[in-house]
Amino acid sequence: VGLELPTIEVRFKDINVEAQVYVGSRALPSLLNFFVNVIEGCLNNLQIIPSPKKQLHILQNVSGIIKPKR
């Protein structure tokens, strides 16, 4: 038909992405770690024990432009 779709340019500035993750052998997906994580999460929600998760910075102050058709 020859219709051209409108294009959009996406701009972002100072994007930060962080996550709380387990480190070491606790980060491995296993059945034992799953059950330990569930029990630990319940105890953490009840404020009985502190969370062993560490803060991981994935992106820090990232800016950029995504051009149309990219």
C-alpha positions as CSV (number, residue, x, y, z in Angstrom):
1,V,0.0,0.0,0.0
2,G,3.0,2.3,0.4
3,L,2.1,3.6,3.8
4,E,5.0,4.6,6.0
5,L,4.6,3.9,9.7
6,P,5.5,6.6,12.1
7,T,8.9,6.2,13.7
8,I,9.8,6.8,17.3
9,E,13.2,7.8,18.8
10,V,13.8,6.8,22.4
11,R,16.0,8.9,24.6
12,F,17.0,8.0,28.1
13,K,19.2,9.8,30.7
14,D,20.9,8.7,33.9
15,I,19.3,5.2,34.0
16,N,20.2,3.1,37.1
17,V,19.4,-0.6,37.4
18,E,20.1,-2.5,40.6
19,A,19.2,-5.9,42.0
20,Q,19.5,-7.8,45.2
21,V,21.3,-11.1,44.6
22,Y,22.8,-14.0,46.4
23,V,26.5,-14.5,46.0
24,G,28.8,-17.6,46.0
25,S,27.3,-21.0,46.1
26,R,23.9,-19.6,47.1
27,A,23.5,-18.1,43.7
28,L,23.4,-21.5,42.0
29,P,20.0,-22.8,41.2
30,S,19.5,-26.0,43.1
31,L,16.7,-27.7,45.0
32,L,18.5,-27.2,48.3
33,N,19.1,-23.5,47.7
34,F,15.4,-23.1,46.6
35,F,14.1,-24.4,50.0
36,V,16.8,-22.5,52.0
37,N,15.8,-19.3,50.1
38,V,12.1,-19.8,50.8
39,I,12.7,-20.4,54.5
40,E,15.1,-17.5,54.8
41,G,12.7,-15.2,52.9
42,C,9.9,-16.0,55.4
43,L,12.3,-15.4,58.4
44,N,13.5,-12.2,56.8
45,N,9.9,-11.0,56.3
46,L,9.2,-11.7,60.0
47,Q,12.4,-9.7,60.8
48,I,13.9,-12.6,62.6
49,I,17.1,-12.7,60.5
50,P,18.7,-10.1,58.1
51,S,18.8,-10.7,54.4
52,P,22.0,-12.2,53.1
53,K,21.5,-10.7,49.6
54,K,24.0,-8.2,48.3
55,Q,23.2,-5.1,46.2
56,L,24.4,-5.5,42.6
57,H,24.6,-2.4,40.3
58,I,23.9,-3.5,36.7
59,L,23.7,-0.1,35.1
60,Q,24.9,3.2,36.6
61,N,24.1,6.6,35.1
62,V,23.6,5.4,31.5
63,S,22.3,7.8,28.9
64,G,21.7,7.2,25.2
65,I,19.4,7.3,22.2
66,I,17.8,4.5,20.3
67,K,17.2,5.6,16.7
68,P,14.3,4.4,14.7
69,K,14.6,1.1,12.8
70,R,17.5,0.0,15.1
